[in-house]
Amino acid sequence: MEKFYTINDNYAEIVLSKDIYPLVSVKKALTNFMEETYIKLKDNNDEIIVQMVLQESKTDLEKIIGEFYNELL
């Protein structure tokens, strides 16, 4: 399975297609992770890029990304 995200220490970047995920849905899903991460959104032509940085290094970033994808459904 191809991953559409990268993780580097406590930083992650997730690339989402606008054809699949509307911006409003992405924003709504991200509200559930604002206590654990700092979030930045970039709105490119055909993509939405989500950048997450952990607030505490104890949290598992890969788990947060999985939960984020579940919220997007």
Secondary structure, DSSP 8 states (H G I E B T S, - for coil): ---SEEEETTEEEEEEETTTS-HHHHHHHHGGGTTTEEEEEEE-SSEEEEEEEESSTTS-HHHHHHHHHHHH-
